[in-house]
Amino acid sequence: MPDKSTHYSFPFFNQHVKVPERVKVKVYASHASEYDDVRHCIGLIVTNLLALGEVAYSRNSNFYTERGTRLFTWTSMLRAVDASVKAGYAVRSHEGYRAKGYATGLSSTIVAGPRLTEFGTLAKLELDAESLPLISVDNRQVFDADGLPAVENRTVRVNSESTALLPRLRGIYGEAVRLNREYWNQMEVGTVSLPAGTVCMGQVGLTRVFKGGGVGRWFQRGGLSYQDLPKEERRRLLLDGEEVAELDYRAMHPHILYAWVNQQCPDDFYERVVKLCDCSRDAVKELVLAAVNAPSYKSLSSAVNSTQRRGAESSLYAQLKEIGLSARDAVGAIVQAHPVLERYVFTAQANRLMLAESDIMTAVLLRLMSQSIPALPIHDSVIFPKRHYEIVKKVMEEEYRRKMGFDIEVS
């Protein structure tokens, strides 16, 4: 029996890939008695195995509830695995392993079966950008405008200070259509000497994800995303064949908090706290955001203690312990350095802050698209061809000022 705690490195099954027409024709003809969603999943299995050789798939229904597509469901996928094995397209390899990068449910792997060669060869997976959900609201994925009424009939949790999403959904959906179909789907992401084994999808499809009346960040779907790469490796990307630069907003969430009380945030926001509590800038940044995003002191304390599990000397828990500073005293230092933040401590502002951030980033991206400048978002930063550096910097500064009414450093 395999060790069920083992983490394996096989690529996880990609449900967002395009099934080649030759595969689709053969599968649909050979499995005419199956439902469309099962035949679609068989095609996905064949396509993944042709390109990757061995893939892991989830055996936990919760995975499909959160990440499934219209035709990629728990029932249809598991039935498709059985059908693929029976047809000789696949062979079960490992049963009951815990998938690397997916710690909430057991998974299995399958390898190429003896009849897979009937489908020919496939050099790489291609993202099926047309089939991606363009927005997601409280885990309800929206693939086209017909899905909006169903989302609008759901209750989106909005606190008294949050921007109501429901009246904005049609406009948000329209922006997502334009940015994907006219912009990101047309781009090609390549690499310059990234480490061996690094896989990036050559085509981009992004979904704007909303939860609890907020968030709204853009996430790449399908395969290993450019968003998953460390910053130093992102510098080695190519966007439409050109070397890239990356610009981000400095201390964006503190700037937004200050703007909400109609004040300009000081440029040395984190440094002022560092002087009072003698932590590193990274630790102060983590602490400030945790204090504002936590609903209570108990929640903050749990968040700080959880950093101990990382085992790093630089963890927030380790730094506070080294200087003998409690989380409560650290929060006191934050409020002493920035009295305007006292009203936001322990008020769970994360979703609202990310919504404001993502609205600004969406405005930046729409404007860059109008100027024919390729750009990819990573929350509060933008990747773009180096030659457009000054234009992108100016656009980011101007769109923040237009949305919030104050200035912010972009670097």
C-alpha positions in Angstrom: 0.0 0.0 0.0 1.4 3.5 -0.8 2.0 5.9 2.0 -1.1 8.2 1.9 0.9 11.1 3.4 3.3 11.1 0.4 3.5 14.2 -1.7 4.2 13.5 -5.3 5.4 15.8 -8.0 3.2 14.7 -10.9 1.4 17.6 -12.6 -2.2 18.1 -11.5 -4.9 17.4 -14.0 -5.7 20.6 -16.0 -9.4 21.0 -16.8 -8.9 24.3 -18.6 -7.1 22.9 -21.7 -8.4 22.8 -25.3 -9.2 19.3 -26.5 -7.8 18.8 -30.0 -10.5 18.2 -32.6 -9.1 14.8 -33.6 -9.3 13.7 -30.0 -12.8 15.1 -29.6 -14.1 13.4 -32.8 -12.7 10.0 -31.8 -13.9 10.1 -28.2 -17.4 11.3 -29.0 -17.8 8.6 -31.6 -16.4 5.8 -29.5 -18.4 6.8 -26.4 -21.7 7.8 -28.0 -23.7 6.4 -25.2 -22.1 8.6 -22.5 -23.3 12.0 -21.5 -21.6 15.0 -23.0 -19.9 16.0 -19.7 -18.4 12.5 -19.4 -17.2 12.5 -23.0 -15.7 16.0 -22.4 -13.8 14.7 -19.4 -12.5 11.6 -21.4 -11.2 14.1 -24.0 -9.5 16.1 -21.2 -7.9 12.9 -19.8 -6.6 11.9 -23.2 -5.3 15.5 -23.9 -3.5 15.7 -20.5 -1.9 12.3 -20.8 -0.7 13.0 -24.4 1.1 16.1 -23.2 2.2 15.1 -19.6 2.4 11.3 -19.5 1.2 11.0 -15.9 -1.3 13.3 -14.1 -2.9 13.5 -10.7 -6.7 14.0 -10.3 -8.8 14.7 -7.3 -11.0 12.1 -5.7 -12.6 14.6 -3.4 -15.9 16.2 -4.3 -15.1 19.5 -2.6 -12.4 20.2 -5.2 -15.0 20.1 -8.0 -17.4 22.3 -6.1 -14.8 25.0 -6.0 -12.8 24.5 -9.2 -15.1 22.6 -11.5 -16.4 24.0 -14.9 -19.7 23.3 -16.6 -18.7 19.9 -17.8 -15.9 19.1 -15.3 -17.7 17.7 -12.2 -16.8 15.1 -9.6 -19.3 12.6 -11.0 -18.4 13.1 -14.7 -14.6 13.1 -14.0 -14.6 9.9 -12.0 -16.9 8.2 -14.5 -14.6 9.4 -17.3 -11.5 7.9 -15.5 -13.3 4.5 -15.3 -14.2 4.8 -19.0 -10.7 5.8 -20.0 -9.1 2.9 -18.2 -11.7 0.4 -19.6 -11.0 1.8 -23.1 -7.2 1.4 -22.7 -6.5 5.2 -22.9 -5.2 5.3 -19.3 -3.9 3.1 -16.5 -4.3 3.8 -12.8 -0.9 4.4 -11.3 -1.1 5.6 -7.7 -4.2 5.4 -5.6 -4.9 7.5 -2.5 -2.0 9.8 -2.5 -2.2 13.4 -1.2 -1.7 15.8 -4.1 1.2 18.3 -3.8 -0.3 21.7 -3.7 -3.8 20.4 -2.8 -3.8 19.5 0.8 -7.6 19.2 1.4 -8.3 15.8 -0.2 -6.9 12.6 -1.4 -6.0 12.2 -5.1 -4.8 9.5 -7.5 -2.7 9.5 -10.6 -3.1 7.9 -14.1 -0.6 7.1 -16.8 -0.8 6.5 -20.5 -2.6 3.3 -21.5 -1.8 1.0 -24.4 -4.4 2.6 -26.8 -3.4 6.2 -26.1 -1.1 6.2 -29.2 -4.2 6.0 -31.4 -4.6 9.7 -30.8 -1.2 10.6 -32.1 1.1 13.0 -30.2 0.7 16.4 -28.6 3.7 18.7 -27.9 2.0 20.9 -25.2 -1.3 21.8 -23.6 -3.1 24.8 -25.0 -5.4 26.9 -22.8 -9.1 26.8 -23.8 -9.5 30.6 -23.1 -13.0 30.7 -24.6 -14.3 28.3 -22.0 -13.0 30.0 -18.8 -15.3 31.6 -16.3 -14.9 35.3 -16.7 -15.9 36.2 -13.1 -16.7 34.2 -10.0 -19.0 35.4 -7.2 -19.0 33.5 -3.9 -17.8 30.4 -5.7 -20.5 30.7 -8.4 -18.6 30.7 -11.7 -20.0 32.8 -14.6 -19.1 31.6 -18.1 -21.5 33.9 -20.0 -24.1 36.6 -19.6 -26.8 34.0 -19.2 -25.3 33.1 -15.8 -25.6 36.5 -14.3 -29.3 36.3 -13.2 -28.4 33.2 -11.2 -25.6 35.1 -9.5 -27.7 38.2 -8.9 -30.4 36.1 -7.2 -27.9 34.8 -4.6 -27.2 36.8 -1.4 -23.8 38.4 -1.6 -22.6 39.3 1.9 -21.9 43.0 2.1 -21.0 44.8 5.3 -22.1 48.4 5.9 -18.9 49.8 4.5 -18.5 47.5 1.4 -19.4 48.5 -2.1 -22.5 46.6 -3.2 -21.5 44.2 -6.1 -24.8 43.2 -7.5 -25.6 46.5 -9.3 -22.1 46.5 -10.8 -22.0 42.9 -12.0 -23.0 43.5 -15.6 -20.4 46.2 -16.0 -17.8 44.0 -14.4 -18.7 41.1 -16.6 -18.4 43.3 -19.7 -15.0 44.5 -18.6 -13.9 40.9 -18.1 -15.1 40.0 -21.6 -13.2 42.8 -23.2 -10.0 42.2 -21.3 -10.0 38.5 -22.0 -11.2 38.3 -25.6 -9.6 41.5 -26.9 -6.4 41.6 -24.8 -5.1 38.7 -22.7 -6.3 35.8 -25.0 -4.3 37.5 -27.7 -1.0 37.5 -25.7 1.8 34.9 -25.6 3.7 34.4 -22.4 7.2 32.9 -22.9 10.3 32.5 -20.8 14.0 33.3 -20.9 16.1 30.5 -19.2 13.7 29.7 -16.4 14.7 26.7 -14.3 14.3 23.3 -15.9 10.8 21.9 -15.3 9.1 25.3 -15.1 6.0 25.2 -17.2 4.0 28.3 -18.2 0.9 28.4 -20.3 1.6 30.3 -23.5 -1.9 31.8 -23.5 -3.6 33.9 -20.8 -7.1 33.7 -19.5 -8.0 35.5 -16.3 -11.0 35.4 -13.9 -12.0 38.1 -11.6 -13.0 36.5 -8.3 -15.4 38.0 -5.7 -16.1 36.7 -2.3 -18.2 38.1 0.6 -19.0 41.4 -1.2 -15.3 42.1 -2.0 -11.9 40.9 -3.3 -12.2 41.1 -7.1 -8.6 40.2 -7.8 -7.7 38.7 -11.2 -6.5 35.1 -11.2 -4.9 33.1 -14.1 -6.6 29.7 -14.8 -5.0 26.6 -16.3 -1.6 25.1 -15.7 1.2 26.8 -13.8 0.4 30.5 -13.9 2.9 33.3 -14.4 1.3 34.5 -11.1 2.8 31.5 -9.3 6.4 32.4 -10.2 8.7 34.2 -7.6 9.4 37.8 -8.5 12.9 37.1 -9.6 11.7 34.4 -12.1 8.9 36.7 -13.4 11.7 39.0 -14.7 12.7 36.2 -17.1 9.3 36.1 -18.8 8.7 37.2 -22.3 5.4 39.0 -23.2 4.7 38.8 -26.9 8.4 38.0 -27.4 9.7 41.0 -25.4 11.6 41.2 -22.2 9.4 42.4 -19.3 9.5 44.8 -16.4 7.3 44.8 -13.3 5.9 47.8 -11.4 3.8 47.7 -8.2 2.2 50.1 -5.9 4.1 50.8 -2.7 2.2 50.1 0.5 -1.1 50.2 -1.4 -3.4 49.0 1.3 -2.2 51.5 3.9 -2.6 54.2 1.2 -6.2 53.1 0.6 -6.9 53.2 4.3 -5.6 56.8 4.6 -7.6 57.8 1.5 -10.8 56.5 3.1 -10.4 59.1 5.8 -9.5 61.7 3.3 -5.8 61.9 4.1 -2.5 61.4 2.2 -0.6 58.4 3.4 3.0 59.2 4.3 5.7 57.6 2.0 7.5 56.2 5.0 4.4 54.4 6.4 6.1 51.1 7.4 9.3 52.8 8.5 7.5 54.8 11.1 6.3 51.6 12.7 9.7 50.0 12.4 11.2 52.8 14.5 8.8 52.1 17.4 8.9 48.3 17.5 12.3 47.4 16.1 11.0 44.8 13.6 12.0 44.3 10.0 9.9 46.2 7.4 8.6 42.9 6.1 7.4 41.9 9.6 5.7 45.3 10.2 4.0 45.0 6.8 2.7 41.5 7.7 1.6 42.7 11.1 -0.2 45.8 9.9 -2.2 43.9 7.3 -3.0 41.1 9.8 -4.3 43.6 12.4 -6.5 45.4 9.9 -7.8 42.2 8.3 -8.4 40.3 11.6 -11.9 40.5 13.1 -10.6 40.3 16.6 -7.4 40.3 18.7 -7.8 36.5 19.2 -7.8 36.1 15.4 -4.7 38.2 15.1 -2.9 36.3 17.8 -3.8 33.0 16.1 -2.5 34.4 12.8 0.8 35.5 14.4 1.3 32.1 16.1 0.6 30.3 12.9 3.7 31.9 11.3 5.7 29.8 13.8 4.9 26.7 11.8 7.0 28.0 8.9 10.1 27.3 10.9 11.9 30.4 9.6 13.9 32.6 11.9 12.4 35.6 10.0 8.8 34.6 10.7 6.6 37.2 12.4 6.3 35.0 15.5 10.0 34.6 15.8 10.8 38.3 15.4 8.2 39.4 18.0 9.5 36.8 20.4 13.1 37.9 19.9 12.4 41.5 20.9 9.9 40.5 23.6 7.0 42.3 22.0 3.5 40.9 22.2 1.1 41.2 19.3 -1.1 43.6 21.3 1.9 45.9 22.0 2.9 45.7 18.3 -0.6 46.8 17.4 -0.2 49.7 19.8 2.9 50.7 18.0 1.0 50.8 14.7 -1.7 53.0 16.2 0.9 55.3 17.8 2.6 55.7 14.5 -0.6 56.1 12.5 -3.5 57.2 14.8 -5.9 57.3 11.8 -5.7 53.5 11.6 -7.1 52.9 15.0 -10.6 52.8 13.6 -9.6 50.0 11.2 -7.8 47.6 13.6 -9.7 44.3 14.1 -12.4 45.2 11.6 -11.8 42.5 8.9 -11.1 44.9 6.0 -9.3 42.4 3.7 -12.1 41.9 1.2 -13.0 45.6 1.0 -9.3 46.6 0.6 -8.7 44.0 -2.2 -11.9 45.2 -4.0 -10.6 48.8 -4.0 -7.1 47.5 -5.1 -8.6 45.4 -7.9 -10.9 48.2 -9.1 -7.8 50.4 -9.5 -5.9 47.6 -11.3 -8.7 47.0 -13.7 -8.9 50.6 -14.6 -5.1 50.5 -15.3 -5.4 47.4 -17.5 -8.3 48.9 -19.5 -6.4 52.0 -20.1 -3.2 50.1 -21.2 -5.4 48.0 -23.5 -6.7 51.1 -25.1 -3.1 52.2 -25.8 -2.2 48.7 -27.2 0.3 48.0 -24.4 0.4 44.4 -23.3 0.1 44.0 -19.5 -0.6 41.2 -17.0 -1.8 41.8 -13.5 -0.5 40.3 -10.2 -2.8 41.8 -7.6 -1.2 45.2 -7.1 1.5 44.9 -9.7 1.7 44.9 -13.5 4.0 43.0 -15.9 4.6 44.6 -19.3 7.3 45.0 -22.0 10.3 47.0 -20.7 10.1 49.7 -23.4 6.7 50.9 -22.0 8.1 51.5 -18.5 7.5 55.3 -18.3 4.0 55.1 -19.8 2.9 52.3 -17.5 4.2 54.1 -14.5 2.4 57.2 -15.4 -0.9 55.3 -16.0 -0.7 53.5 -12.7 -0.1 56.8 -10.8 -2.9 58.6 -12.6 -5.4 55.8 -12.2 -4.8 55.6 -8.4 -5.1 59.4 -8.1 -8.3 59.3 -10.2 -9.9 56.6 -8.0 -8.6 57.6 -4.6 -7.9 61.3 -4.8 -4.3 61.1 -3.5 -0.8 60.2 -4.6 1.1 56.9 -4.3 4.6 55.8 -5.2 4.9 53.3 -8.0 8.2 51.4 -8.3 
